[in-house]
Amino acid sequence: MNRPTSCDAPLSYLARNPVPAFPGWWAALGPGIVWMALAQGSGELIWWPYLIAKYGLTFLFLLIPACLLQYPINIEIGRYTLLTGESIFHGFIRLSRTFGILLWILMSVSFFWFGAFASAGGTAMAALTHFPDGWDTRSQSLFWGYCSIAVFFTAIVLSKVVYALVERFMKGVAVITVAGLLWACLQPDVIAAMPSFFRGLMGPVGAPPRPWEAQDATKLLTAIAFAGLGGFWILLYSYWLRDKGVGMAAHMGKITGPIAGKPEVITSDGFLPNSSPADEDHWKKWQLFLRTDVSIGILGNLSTTLMTCLLAYALLFPKGLLPQDYELAVVQSRFFEVGWGTIGRLLFLLVAAAFLADTWLATADAVSRMQADIVHILFPKSRRIALRTWYYIFLGLLTLITSLTMALDAPGTLILLSAVIGFAGTVMFPIALYLLNYQLLAPQLPKWARPPRNGPWVLGLSFLVYLGLALTYGWSMLAG
């Protein structure tokens, strides 16, 4: 009898391995912070401040539910990787090869435009330096966007362990961003706006300050569905967990950089946990880690989004200033300027450049991992080439593709296009995760490792909300 390949083998085929001991919080935490820092470069800086600056507190009450809605989805994504060591895409392909290939196609198309985040960061550097001299704003922004891509690409190639580079950089960006925003929120003009702002979190406050414009439907959908990381971005969390080596992923190996010498052997198929009392004890600690790490990502992201919305309400809304086109980061420089003057404005532009451009770094890394992983899963003969080699092939292709697509339109338009494509995945994920973790994986696990009974209800709620958003969006587009 032929041995089944990794994508069509049943989960019962996987070998059993001990659940690794929890290494301690300082060593384990990281993927949630990377997720938080990556999320800071989209909805937090762009779409929520835009909506608040334009419509005041009209939609603010949707922010907290939108962020919390992602919690059960992230937990289930992390659960699969911690219990098997496999990526969530590997799980989806096990669930259905056709479904996995469909998601692969949608994911690939949705990430063609993520170079727009590099050009969005370039808007900050262009405003900061006005270099190259004599170029218009668009050309300057693209110049700095290409420079940031070149720097990050070189850093990845020269790193010994790629994930370690990404995590360290993203942690630094997260700390600087939170500290800077917190300082800006403590200025008198902002503090004065807090009472009405916090009332807006409870529900709409009065009539909208201006009529609704149909072209903002996509921006509102993106702000709600991507409050944090939505669409295919949410799947990146699985790959950070895997390369961090948490749970059963400790048995899988890591992608090393070219300067690390011979590539580490990376296992394609995962493992199932043993059922001893020691394994149960270890899993309880990993469960707590997963809930904590996901909460750090969600609550950290929520706090930064609330701060940018507060700043937009206090400083941009009264003046009718809207972040858009090639001034996505420039308008928000008033966030820091109110407290620190010109120095604050320059500081904000540096921070904005970092946490917009770092979106390209984290996304290029994670999407290259996804593509290499999927090729190894679907095409067993491709394993003759090391996963690290496939990773760098896709990194080169993504660098080329995003460098071309970022020049096609203003960054805001391209980011919206990527978000709309990715939203199709968001609607499907709750159902797929239920079938994967509760129907396919659970029977293969010891009783103590099976998901909770209330899990399907929570996933069902997420599905209904995302489906409702999709239908509302489709109706608004037809009506418009």
Residue pairs with C-beta under 8 A, 6 or more apart in sequence:
4 10
4 13
5 380
6 90
6 268
6 269
6 376
6 377
6 380
7 90
7 93
7 94
7 97
7 100
7 377
7 378
8 97
9 94
9 269
10 94
11 84
11 94
11 272
11 440
11 441
11 444
12 444
13 269
14 84
14 269
14 270
14 271
14 272
14 444
15 269
15 271
15 272
16 271
16 272
16 273
16 274
17 248
17 251
17 271
17 272
17 273
17 274
18 273
18 274
18 276
18 278
18 279
18 282
19 247
19 248
19 273
19 274
19 278
19 279
19 282
19 283
19 286
20 247
20 248
20 250
20 251
20 282
21 282
22 28
22 282
22 285
22 286
22 289
25 289
25 292
28 244
28 246
28 289
28 293
29 289
29 292
29 293
29 296
30 167
30 171
30 240
30 244
30 293
31 167
31 237
31 240
31 241
31 244
31 246
31 293
31 297
32 292
32 293
32 294
32 295
32 296
32 297
32 300
33 167
33 170
33 171
33 174
33 296
33 297
33 300
34 166
34 167
34 170
34 171
34 240
34 362
35 74
35 228
35 229
35 236
35 237
35 240
35 297
35 301
36 174
36 296
36 297
36 300
36 301
36 304
37 170
37 171
37 173
37 174
37 177
37 355
37 358
37 362
38 170
38 229
38 233
38 236
38 358
38 359
38 362
38 363
39 228
39 229
39 297
39 301
40 173
40 174
40 177
40 301
40 304
40 355
41 117
41 120
41 121
41 355
41 356
41 357
41 358
41 359
42 117
42 226
42 359
42 415
43 222
43 223
43 226
43 227
43 228
43 305
44 301
44 304
44 305
44 308
45 308
45 323
45 328
45 329
45 332
45 352
45 355
45 356
46 120
46 323
46 328
46 412
46 415
47 219
47 222
47 223
47 226
48 63
48 223
48 227
48 305
48 308
48 309
48 312
49 308
49 309
49 311
49 312
49 316
49 323
49 332
50 219
50 312
50 322
50 323
50 324
51 58
51 59
51 216
51 219
51 220
51 223
52 59
52 60
52 309
52 312
52 313
52 316
52 317
53 312
53 313
53 316
53 317
53 320
53 321
53 322
53 323
53 331
54 210
54 216
54 317
54 322
55 208
55 209
55 210
55 212
56 200
56 205
56 208
56 209
56 313
56 317
57 196
57 197
57 199
57 200
57 204
57 205
57 313
58 204
58 208
58 209
59 220
59 223
60 197
60 200
60 201
60 309
60 313
61 200
61 201
61 202
61 203
61 204
62 224
63 201
63 227
63 302
63 305
63 306
63 309
64 201
64 302
66 223
66 224
66 225
66 227
66 228
67 227
67 228
67 298
67 301
67 302
67 305
68 298
68 302
69 227
69 462
69 465
69 466
70 227
70 228
70 229
70 230
70 234
70 298
70 462
71 294
71 295
71 298
72 430
72 455
72 458
72 459
72 461
72 462
73 234
73 429
73 430
73 433
73 459
73 462
74 234
74 237
74 294
74 297
74 298
75 290
75 291
75 294
76 433
76 434
76 436
76 437
76 451
76 455
76 459
77 88
77 234
77 235
77 237
77 238
77 433
78 237
78 238
78 241
78 290
78 293
78 294
79 290
79 437
79 451
80 86
80 88
80 91
80 238
80 433
80 436
80 437
80 441
81 87
81 88
81 238
81 241
81 242
81 246
81 247
81 248
81 249
82 241
82 246
82 247
82 248
82 249
82 286
82 290
83 247
83 248
83 272
83 273
83 441
83 445
83 449
84 90
84 91
84 248
84 270
84 271
84 272
84 441
85 242
85 247
85 248
85 249
85 250
85 251
85 252
85 267
85 270
85 271
86 242
86 252
86 269
86 270
87 238
87 239
87 242
87 369
87 370
87 373
88 235
88 238
89 100
89 103
89 104
89 235
89 238
89 370
89 373
89 374
89 377
90 270
90 373
90 377
91 436
91 440
91 441
92 99
92 100
92 103
92 432
92 436
93 99
93 100
93 101
93 374
93 377
93 378
94 100
94 436
94 440
95 432
95 435
95 436
95 440
97 378
99 432
100 374
100 378
101 378
103 232
103 425
103 428
104 374
104 378
106 232
106 421
106 422
106 424
106 425
107 232
107 235
107 367
107 370
107 422
107 425
108 371
109 421
110 231
110 232
110 418
110 421
110 422
110 425
111 232
111 363
111 367
111 398
111 418
112 401
112 402
112 405
112 418
113 402
113 405
113 406
113 414
113 415
113 417
113 418
114 359
114 360
114 363
114 364
114 367
114 402
114 418
115 145
115 149
115 360
115 401
115 402
115 403
115 405
115 406
115 414
116 405
116 406
116 411
116 412
116 413
116 414
116 415
116 418
117 356
117 357
117 359
117 360
117 363
117 411
117 415
118 145
118 146
118 148
118 149
118 356
118 357
118 359
118 360
118 402
118 406
119 141
119 142
119 145
119 406
119 411
120 141
120 145
120 328
120 329
120 356
120 411
120 412
120 415
121 144
121 145
121 148
121 329
121 352
121 353
121 354
121 355
121 356
121 357
121 358
121 359
121 360
122 140
122 141
122 142
122 143
122 144
122 145
122 146
122 147
122 148
122 353
122 357
123 137
123 141
123 326
123 327
123 328
123 329
123 330
123 411
124 329
124 330
124 333
124 349
124 350
124 352
124 353
124 356
125 140
125 141
125 144
125 147
125 148
125 349
125 353
126 137
126 140
126 141
126 143
126 144
126 326
127 327
127 329
127 330
127 333
127 349
128 346
128 349
128 350
128 353
129 140
129 144
130 140
131 140
131 143
132 139
132 140
132 143
135 143
137 326
137 327
138 326
138 410
141 326
141 411
142 406
142 407
144 353
145 357
145 406
146 403
148 353
148 357
148 360
149 360
149 399
149 402
149 403
152 357
152 358
152 360
152 361
152 364
153 364
153 395
153 399
155 165
155 169
155 361
156 162
156 165
156 257
156 361
156 364
156 365
156 395
157 257
157 258
157 392
158 257
158 259
159 165
159 257
159 259
160 256
160 257
160 259
160 260
161 254
161 255
161 256
161 257
161 260
162 243
162 255
162 256
162 257
162 365
162 391
163 240
163 243
163 244
163 254
163 255
163 365
166 240
166 361
166 362
166 365
167 240
167 244
169 358
169 361
170 358
170 361
170 362
173 354
173 355
173 358
174 300
176 351
176 354
177 304
177 351
177 354
177 355
178 300
178 303
178 304
180 336
180 347
180 348
180 351
181 304
181 307
181 308
181 311
181 335
182 307
183 336
183 339
184 190
184 307
184 311
184 335
184 336
184 338
184 339
184 344
184 348
185 191
185 307
185 310
185 311
186 339
187 338
187 339
189 314
189 315
189 338
190 310
190 311
190 314
190 315
190 338
192 314
193 310
193 313
193 314
194 310
196 205
197 309
197 310
197 313
197 314
199 205
200 313
209 317
214 476
214 479
214 480
215 480
217 473
217 476
217 477
217 480
218 416
218 419
218 420
218 473
219 416
221 419
221 420
221 423
221 469
221 472
221 473
222 230
222 415
222 416
222 419
222 420
222 423
224 469
225 231
225 419
225 423
225 426
225 466
225 469
226 233
226 419
226 422
227 301
227 302
227 305
228 234
228 297
228 298
228 301
228 302
229 236
229 237
230 419
230 422
230 423
230 426
231 418
231 419
231 421
231 422
231 423
231 424
231 425
231 426
232 422
232 425
233 363
233 422
234 426
234 429
235 370
235 425
235 429
236 362
236 363
236 366
236 367
236 370
237 297
239 366
239 369
239 370
239 373
240 366
241 247
241 249
242 249
242 252
243 249
243 254
243 255
243 369
245 252
245 254
246 286
246 289
247 283
247 286
247 290
248 270
248 271
248 272
248 273
251 267
251 270
251 271
252 266
252 267
252 270
253 264
253 265
253 266
253 267
254 264
254 266
255 263
255 264
255 266
255 369
255 387
255 388
255 391
256 263
256 264
256 388
258 392
263 386
263 387
263 388
263 389
264 388
266 386
266 387
266 388
268 376
268 377
268 383
272 444
272 445
273 279
273 283
273 445
273 446
273 449
274 446
275 446
279 446
280 446
280 448
280 449
283 448
283 449
284 448
308 332
308 335
311 332
311 335
312 332
315 321
315 334
315 335
315 338
316 322
316 323
316 331
316 332
316 334
321 331
321 334
322 331
323 329
323 330
323 331
323 332
324 410
324 412
325 410
325 411
325 412
326 410
326 411
328 356
328 411
328 412
329 348
329 349
329 352
329 353
329 356
330 349
332 348
332 352
333 345
333 346
333 348
333 349
333 352
334 345
335 348
336 344
336 345
336 347
336 348
336 351
337 344
337 345
337 348
338 344
340 347
360 402
364 395
364 398
364 399
364 402
365 395
367 394
367 398
368 391
368 392
368 394
368 395
368 398
369 391
371 390
371 394
371 398
372 387
372 390
372 391
372 393
372 394
373 387
375 382
375 390
376 382
376 383
376 387
376 390
382 390
405 414
406 414
408 414
423 466
423 469
423 470
423 473
424 470
426 466
427 463
427 466
427 467
427 470
430 459
430 460
430 462
430 463
430 466
431 459
431 463
433 459
434 455
434 456
434 459
434 460
437 451
437 455
438 451
438 455
438 456
442 450
442 451
